[in-house]
Amino acid sequence: MIYDADVAVVGLGSVGSMATWRLAESGSSVHGFEQHALGHDRGAAGGESRRFATHGMGDPREVPLVVESQRLWRALESRTGRDLLNLNGGLIIGPDGAPSLVNAQTSVTTFDLPHEHLSSKALRERYPEHRIDPNHLGLLDPLAGYVRPQVAVVAGVEAARSLGAAIHDHVAVLAIEPDADGVTVVADDGTYRFGAAVVAPGPWFRRLLPQFQTRVQTRRVLQAWFIPRNMGPYHPDRFPVFQRTGDVRVYGFPSIDGATVKLGVTAKVPEIVADPDNLDPSITAEHREGFRDMVAEFLPGLYPDPVRISVYMEGYSTSMQGLVGPVAGLPHVVAVCGLSGTGFKFVPVLGEIASEFAIGARTSYDVDFLLPDRPQDTWPIGVS
Ligand SMILES: Cc1cc2nc3c(=O)[nH]c(=O)nc-3n(C[C@H](O)[C@H](O)[C@H](O)COP(=O)(O)OP(=O)(O)OC[C@H]3O[C@@H](n4cnc5c(N)ncnc54)[C@H](O)[C@@H]3O)c2cc1C
């Protein structure tokens, strides 16, 4: 059998760019396919910044993957000379006993992670930019910070290219056809044959991985940018990335551009995307007022009217964790999708895991909790 390369990577977004780099680094020949421009902001990687947190607020089994990702982020920075990960610290704020705080504390204890507990008084004194109530506690993660997602995607592809990967950008893959000997990839620019394929289409998963449509939903995700009344307190050296839980579910970043502060809120009602090729960019008065009221109440050092609101999209699984690994009925295919709004922090290691599965059909990482064929609930029919 003649192959065009060992492995195809379909979708050079957050995970696919990293998988292409890790495959090329391991000595495999690889072709990467991306339907849009490299580093575009139409999918899950837009908006210039992503939180990186070691403690997490969810499943402690993610912690070893995040720790390994930090090593890989640094390796990618060294290879490309780019500034990708800034560990300026991360703060979780919430009422005493809030599940996210408890989960983060479990990670801290289980993995003996560096941390600092902050009382409501200490929070008020050190971080007066946040409104803090008497029942609020804080957990500071000194190994948290932010990653630059679009630059990271470009860096991953650059690294892969420098190691010999062939990159097909502005080329959509129309079909993947696995069989006993490998995978045929039908793309806009031709038909190719590979030993294996990593399929990482992000919010567009339904076209190539329709079997996941009852377990993953593509949703709109909004982020908003605000101008501080005074810039000083929002400098990355002063203002950690943060996540508030309990009374309000908002996360945010220091001023990375020296002019604005970006915030995101967890939508109370998910906004389902019916067609990812036609993402609805509209912003309603309700969206604006929601951001304005939240900022006025919880972050009074910012002018409350957003100067920019942008719309992105992401796949959400029923368990709020990604699907990563081989898929029953699709030989030689490794799928990655449904990273559920928290995947960017560890995309280098997800790329590594996908590359290990593609080359050797197994991975050295403990990822049973992410395997696509694990038992999982389904979303109600009609809202996938
Ligand atoms: C607004 C927002 C904020 C977030 N904040 C955080 C955060 O702070 N911290 C964190 O850890 N995570 C965060 N996340 C989650 C994280 O960004 C995502 O989990 C991650 O980016 C998903 O990566 P992906 O590779 O699955 O998708 P993408 O990055 O969207 O990549 C998929 C790629 O596949 C391409 N593609 C799809 N179909 C085809 C095809 N048929 N042919 C060719 N190419 C194709 C697409 O064009 C795209 O480039 C956030 C997500 C969003 C949307």
The ligand as an SDF file (V2000), in Angstrom:
LIG
                    3D

 53 58  0  0  0  0  0  0  0  0999 V2000
  -14.5720   31.9460   23.9300 C   0  0  0  0  0  0  0  0  0  0  0  0
  -13.8730   30.7430   24.4960 C   0  0  0  0  0  0  0  0  0  0  0  0
  -13.1340   30.8830   25.6760 C   0  0  0  0  0  0  0  0  0  0  0  0
  -12.4330   29.7860   26.1810 C   0  0  0  0  0  0  0  0  0  0  0  0
  -11.6650   29.9560   27.3000 N   0  0  0  0  0  0  0  0  0  0  0  0
  -10.8440   28.9570   27.6930 C   0  0  0  0  0  0  0  0  0  0  0  0
   -9.9040   29.1700   28.7150 C   0  0  0  0  0  0  0  0  0  0  0  0
   -9.8140   30.2710   29.2690 O   0  0  0  0  0  0  0  0  0  0  0  0
   -9.0750   28.1440   29.0510 N   0  0  0  0  0  0  0  0  0  0  0  0
   -9.1440   26.9300   28.4430 C   0  0  0  0  0  0  0  0  0  0  0  0
   -8.3670   26.0330   28.7870 O   0  0  0  0  0  0  0  0  0  0  0  0
  -10.0370   26.6990   27.4540 N   0  0  0  0  0  0  0  0  0  0  0  0
  -10.8690   27.6750   27.0610 C   0  0  0  0  0  0  0  0  0  0  0  0
  -11.7440   27.4810   26.0430 N   0  0  0  0  0  0  0  0  0  0  0  0
  -11.7920   26.1700   25.3870 C   0  0  0  0  0  0  0  0  0  0  0  0
  -10.7030   25.9870   24.3550 C   0  0  0  0  0  0  0  0  0  0  0  0
  -10.4090   27.1830   23.6890 O   0  0  0  0  0  0  0  0  0  0  0  0
  -11.1940   24.9000   23.3980 C   0  0  0  0  0  0  0  0  0  0  0  0
  -11.4490   23.7410   24.1760 O   0  0  0  0  0  0  0  0  0  0  0  0
  -10.1970   24.5690   22.3110 C   0  0  0  0  0  0  0  0  0  0  0  0
   -9.7950   25.7330   21.6420 O   0  0  0  0  0  0  0  0  0  0  0  0
  -10.8560   23.5830   21.3290 C   0  0  0  0  0  0  0  0  0  0  0  0
   -9.9080   23.2590   20.3550 O   0  0  0  0  0  0  0  0  0  0  0  0
  -10.2980   22.4260   19.0690 P   0  0  0  0  0  0  0  0  0  0  0  0
   -9.0090   22.0430   18.4250 O   0  0  0  0  0  0  0  0  0  0  0  0
  -11.2450   21.3270   19.4550 O   0  0  0  0  0  0  0  0  0  0  0  0
  -11.1250   23.4170   18.1380 O   0  0  0  0  0  0  0  0  0  0  0  0
  -10.5950   24.5970   17.1960 P   0  0  0  0  0  0  0  0  0  0  0  0
   -9.4780   25.3140   17.8440 O   0  0  0  0  0  0  0  0  0  0  0  0
  -11.7720   25.3840   16.7580 O   0  0  0  0  0  0  0  0  0  0  0  0
   -9.9750   23.8300   15.9670 O   0  0  0  0  0  0  0  0  0  0  0  0
  -10.7380   23.0980   15.0390 C   0  0  0  0  0  0  0  0  0  0  0  0
  -10.1360   23.3810   13.6780 C   0  0  0  0  0  0  0  0  0  0  0  0
  -10.5740   22.4270   12.7380 O   0  0  0  0  0  0  0  0  0  0  0  0
  -10.8040   23.1000   11.5090 C   0  0  0  0  0  0  0  0  0  0  0  0
  -11.7180   22.2590   10.7270 N   0  0  0  0  0  0  0  0  0  0  0  0
  -12.9390   21.8300   11.1070 C   0  0  0  0  0  0  0  0  0  0  0  0
  -13.4810   21.0340   10.1700 N   0  0  0  0  0  0  0  0  0  0  0  0
  -12.5710   20.9600    9.1540 C   0  0  0  0  0  0  0  0  0  0  0  0
  -12.5640   20.2870    7.9060 C   0  0  0  0  0  0  0  0  0  0  0  0
  -13.6050   19.5260    7.5020 N   0  0  0  0  0  0  0  0  0  0  0  0
  -11.4760   20.4190    7.1160 N   0  0  0  0  0  0  0  0  0  0  0  0
  -10.4030   21.1780    7.5020 C   0  0  0  0  0  0  0  0  0  0  0  0
  -10.3850   21.8470    8.6920 N   0  0  0  0  0  0  0  0  0  0  0  0
  -11.4440   21.7270    9.5120 C   0  0  0  0  0  0  0  0  0  0  0  0
  -11.4010   24.4240   11.9500 C   0  0  0  0  0  0  0  0  0  0  0  0
  -11.3480   25.4110   10.9620 O   0  0  0  0  0  0  0  0  0  0  0  0
  -10.5460   24.7410   13.1610 C   0  0  0  0  0  0  0  0  0  0  0  0
   -9.3940   25.4810   12.7920 O   0  0  0  0  0  0  0  0  0  0  0  0
  -12.5010   28.5310   25.5300 C   0  0  0  0  0  0  0  0  0  0  0  0
  -13.2770   28.3840   24.3750 C   0  0  0  0  0  0  0  0  0  0  0  0
  -13.9400   29.4820   23.8560 C   0  0  0  0  0  0  0  0  0  0  0  0
  -14.7450   29.3200   22.6090 C   0  0  0  0  0  0  0  0  0  0  0  0
  1  2  1  0
  2  3  1  0
  2 52  2  0
  3  4  2  0
  4  5  1  0
  4 50  1  0
  5  6  2  0
  6  7  1  0
  6 13  1  0
  7  8  2  0
  7  9  1  0
  9 10  1  0
 10 11  2  0
 10 12  1  0
 12 13  2  0
 13 14  1  0
 14 15  1  0
 14 50  1  0
 15 16  1  0
 16 17  1  0
 16 18  1  0
 18 19  1  0
 18 20  1  0
 20 21  1  0
 20 22  1  0
 22 23  1  0
 23 24  1  0
 24 25  2  0
 24 26  1  0
 24 27  1  0
 27 28  1  0
 28 29  2  0
 28 30  1  0
 28 31  1  0
 31 32  1  0
 32 33  1  0
 33 34  1  0
 33 48  1  0
 34 35  1  0
 35 36  1  0
 35 46  1  0
 36 37  1  0
 36 45  1  0
 37 38  2  0
 38 39  1  0
 39 40  1  0
 39 45  2  0
 40 41  1  0
 40 42  2  0
 42 43  1  0
 43 44  2  0
 44 45  1  0
 46 47  1  0
 46 48  1  0
 48 49  1  0
 50 51  2  0
 51 52  1  0
 52 53  1  0
M  END
$$$$
